[in-house]
Amino acid sequence: MLMGILFCVCLISANLLATKQIMFGPFNITAGILVFPISYIVNDCIVEVWGFNKAKFLIWTGFLMNFLFVFFGYVADLIPGAPYWNNEEGFHNLFGLAPRVAAASFLAFLSGSFLNAYVMSVMKVAGKAIEKPHWLRSPKEPPKKAPNAVEQVQGSQKPRPVPT
């Protein structure tokens, strides 16, 4: 559940942050590009642990949450502000651009996320077919077995040799 929440927050944040241009070294990018890759990492973890069907559900959930957020922002932007509120232009700059940014990114998000989940799922199935554990499909070293809490307590109660 927490992974799903993180996924949805990353998607919504990426669309909001896409309205700000930043310099990253010599490159001019949107601030949303800093957050969006996290959604792919979460998606990969979901596929690896729970499978393609859960990832599909999460992708559609993220799409729906992102769409609702953009819709609510659009409606709020259409409603005139209170007479004493003088930040209408700033609010419009943030939420008025969100529908255009979201419309442009929705198709790319859906196709990219489903393709990513599919590729990860195929890699997972292929890895199991030849009995490769996850660490063989990733570029890291195999994990070393860490002692669990019981082994740590038992290990600390072993008698120590007496120095002579």
N, C-alpha and C positions, 0 to 999 in steps of 0.2 A: 504494500500500500504506500509506504514512504517513497519507494522508487517511482511509483506512478505520480505521486504528488510532485516530486522533484522534476519529473519529465514534463508535466503540465506547466509548472512554474518556469522552467527553462524556455519552453515554447512561447509563452506569453511575454516573458521578459525580453526574448530576442526580438519579437515584433515591436515592442515599445522602444527598446534601445536602438532599433534600426533607424529611428528618426534623427539620431545624433551621428554626425560625421566626426571621426577622430583620425589623427595621424599615428600610424604605427610604423616608426622608422620612416622610410621614404614613401610608404603606401598610405593612401587615403581609403579608409574602410569605415563601415558603420560599427557602432558599439555593440550591436546585436551579434556580430560574428564572434565576440568573446564568450558569449553564453551558449550559443547554439550547439557547438560540438559536445557539450555535456549531455544534451538530449540523445545524441547518437551513442554515447558511452552507456547511458542508462538503458537505451533500447537494446544494445548488445548484451548487457548483463541480463535483461529480462529474457531474451531469446535463449541465452546459455543456461539459465537456471530453470525457467518455467516453460520455455518452448515458443514456437511460432504463433500459436493461437492466442496466447496471453499477450504477446507483443502486438499482434493485430488489434486486439481489444484496446490495448493501451494507446496505439496510434490513433484509432478512431476516437477514443476518449480525449486525447490531447487535442485533436482537431476540433471536436465539439467545444471543449473548454476555451480554446483559442478563438473560435468563431463567436461564442457567447460574449467573451470579453470585448472583442472588437465591436460587436453589435451594441453592447451596453455603452461603450465609449462613444460610438457614433450617435446614439440617441441622446446621450448627455450633452454632446457637442451641439446638437440641433436645438436644444432647449436654451432659451436666453438666460443669461446669468442674472443674479440679483442686481438692482441698481447700484448698490454700494460696492459690488465686486468689480475690480478693475483688471482682472487677469484673463479676460476672455481670449485675447490674442495668443497668450502662452498656452492656454488650455487647448485652443484650436490647433496650434502648431503641433502639439503632442498627439491629441486624439483625432484631429481632423485628417492627419496623414495615415493613421493606423489602418483604416479600411483599404486604402490603396496598397500599402505595404503588405497587409495581410492577404489581399486578393492575389497579389503577385507571388507571395510565398506559399499559399495554401497548396497549389498544384505541385510545386517543387517539393514541399514538405511531404505530401502524401506519396508521391512517386519515390522520392529518396528514402523515406523511412521504410516503406514496404519493401523496396529493393534491398536495403540494408538488412532488414529482418530476414528476408528470404535467403540472402547469401549466408548470413550467420547460421541460419537453421540448416542449410545444406552442408555447411562446414561441420556443424555439430553432428549431423547424421552420418556424414562420411567419416568423421573421426571415430564414431562409435562402431561403424561397420568394420573398420580395421583395428579396432580396440585401441585407439589412441586417446589417452586422457586429454583433458583441456590444455594442460601445460605443454603438450607436444604441438598443439595447434597455435599456440602463442609463442612469441619469440623469447620468452624468459626461461630461466633455469627452472627445473622442477621444484615444487615447494618442499621444504624440509618439514617433517612432522614436528609440530610444536607440541610440547607436553601440555596435557589438559590440566585442569585445576587439581584433580585427584593425584595425578602423577607428580605434580609440583609439591603437594603436601607430603606425599610419601617419600619423595626424594629428599625433602628437607629433614625428615626424621631418621634418615640412615645414619648409623654411627660413623663418626669421623675417626680416622686413624690418629692415634696419639703419637706426637713427635717424640723420637728417642734421642 
